[in-house]
Amino acid sequence: MAQLNLTLLLIFLSLLFSFLAPPVEPSSLTRHKNSQTITYIESSCNSTLYPNLCIRCLSRYAKSTINGPQHLAQYALSVSLSRAVNTRGYLLKVAKELKVLKNNKREYLIVQDCVNQITDSVEQLSQAIKELRRLNQRGSTINDDMLWHISNVETWVSTALTDASSCVYSFPGHRMSKRAAAIKVKAMNVAEVTSNALALFHRYASKYRQAEARTIKKP
């Protein structure tokens, strides 16, 4: 019995000390690394059309490993794909509701068209991410194969941006229902993050294009 009481006392004291102990703060090295990463993200996002949105989306990756523009472009494309997938899910739900109601055929057709466009964006962004991974596996040697991969990524992301923008422009700028306005905001967000991702990929690809240009100029 005494041994049991002693054991319970030790457990109580250990719990008490754990509550009273000050919280463990991240090391100065970790804080410095995160600060450097945030600074890098901010400077990179300044080259995009929507820098504030870019910073907000990519700051969540500050604790991840970001070794240059290739990682940043990959994270940016992942954000675009995530937003496109979420928007497609919302559009499919709205289209299903409108189909049942059958009281606004015009809006249903517009939404259904947007479903197709955002679905295309999802497919194009998925292809672009896979192609970027292949590109990263090629190393740093400049050749026609690498430039072909770069061109593929640029084409797919540009197409995804066009599709999302087409959905935005499908809706009039006035007298929209709350549903239509919500769709337009979501599609616009997909277009903006995709535009940022394309700009960051261009930044990544520029070093290869510059290297190619220098090679061509050599006698």
Buried (B, 14 or more C-beta within 10 A) or exposed (E): EEEEEEEEEEEEEEEEEEEEEEEEEEEEEEEEBBEEBBEBBBEBBEEBEBBEBBBEBBBEBBEEEBEEBBBBBBBBBBBBBBBBBBBBEBBBEBBEEBEEEEEBEEBBEBBBBBBBBBBBBBBBBBBBBEBBEBBBEEEEEBEEEBBEBBEBBBBBBBBBBBBBBBBBEBBEEEEBEEBBEEBBEBBBBBBBBBBBBBBBBBBBBEBBEEBBEEEEEEE
